[in-house]
Amino acid sequence: STIGSRGDVEPLVGLAVQLQALGADVWVCAPPDEEFAELLTRVGVPLVPVGPPSVVDLPRRAVELVAGQFDPIAAAAEGCDVLLATGLAHFASRSVAEKLGIPYVYATLCPFMLPSPHHAPPPLLGQPFPPEVNDNRVLWELNAQTFNALFGEALNTHRASIGLPQVDDVRSFIFTDRPWLAADPTLGPWQETSDLDVVQTGAWILPDERPLPDELVAFLDAGASPGSV
């Protein structure tokens, strides 16, 4: 399940194709954009439309989308063995998995999204951090507080409506203590930390068998040019 742009959806499609090749039944919950429907149809993976089409300001609408995500994701996950969520779908997906009693996996595509003393968090919804604070651990604590301030009330109001207990730490609830990092270990390495038990899976990429353009093949066949380093 994912909510977001092509960069959020296509990696899940790559994962779905590999899971299908292993004999698993897979559904992808994603926005109902025409390009996503065409992409999933092309590779033979069913699409479960969730929410409105992806838009530029979608992150700012995450609060109002929490409840709207729950019902379609819950319907798609009924009878499934596991629910994996990326992007903004995580606000509803763990509650769905909890309600259905199935395992939940949070996956991110970028190492900088996960709490670590080795890097600072990205500003959440464009909200800057105090300029005088430069300690990464303190910045991640502020990040956790921002998650609670922005999403805690909406998340807990919806959880209460479906009979689930309150969440005190929204970010930890969403990310879990064993998130997956779907990034190439060379391009996006994860530096180990005692804070999280991160599983780095490598990047999820759709196979692309299209031939290279003739001009590019000729360039590559020509080898290094004189004087190149």
Buried (B, 14 or more C-beta within 10 A) or exposed (E): BBBBBEEBBBBBBBBBBBBBEEEEEBBBBBBBBEBBBEBBEEBEBEBBBBBBEBEEEBBEBBBEBBBBBBEBBBEBBEEBEEBBBBBBBBBBBBBBBBBBEBEBBBBBBEBEBBBBBEBBBEEBEEEEBEEEEEEBEEBBBBBBBBBBEBBBEBBBEBBEEBEBEEBEEBBBBBBBEEBBBBBEEEEBEBEEEEEBEBEBBEBBBBEEEEEEEEEEEEEEEEEEEEEEE
